[in-house]
Amino acid sequence: MMHRLTLALLLFVLPGCADDAPPTDASGPLRALNPGRWTPGADDLRTPLAPAAAPSMRTEAGR
């Protein structure tokens, strides 16, 4: 039973991964996401931190 399930899953999943289409580019005018509710500040627009320097959501006690 497991072999059939695995085979069926591979037959449906692998063809979907075979496309080599390049990622699309955004087009059209820019628009505000939440007009009137949020104004971005300098901290919001800075370059994101590298994953190693970003603060973690996991605490040491939770490991």
N, C-alpha and C positions, 0 to 999 in steps of 0.2 A: 504494500500500500504506500509506504514512504517513497519507494522508488518512482512510482507513478506520479505522486504528488510533486516530487522534485523535478521529474522530467516535464510535467505540464507547466510548472512554474518557469523553468528554463526556456521552454518554447515560447512563452509569452513575454518574458522579461528581456532576453538577449536581443531579439530583433529591435526592441525599442532603444537599446543602447548603441546600435550599429550606425546611427546617423552621424555623419561628420559635418553637419551644417554649422557654420560659424555663428557665434552669438549675435543677436540682433542689436542694432543701435537704436537708442531712443529717438523719437522724432516728434515734432509738434511743439507748441508753446509750453513753457513752464507754468505751473500753477501752484498756488499755496495749498498745503495739505490741510491745515486747520486755520482758515482765515479768521482773524479776530480772537483766537483762543491762545495762540502761542507765538511769541516773537523770539527768534533765535538770538542767542547772545554769543559772545566771542568763544566761550567754552564749548558751545554746541557746534561751532563751525571749525574747530581746530582739527588737526590731523589725528585720526584714531591711534590709540596706543597699540604697540605690537602685542601679540597674544601673551608673550612671556612677561610683559610689564603691566598688563591689564589686571585690575583687581579681580580676585576670584570670588565666585558666588558660594563656593564650598568652604566650610570652616575646617580647621584642623581636627576639631572634636568629632566631626561628621565622617571622618575616614574610617 
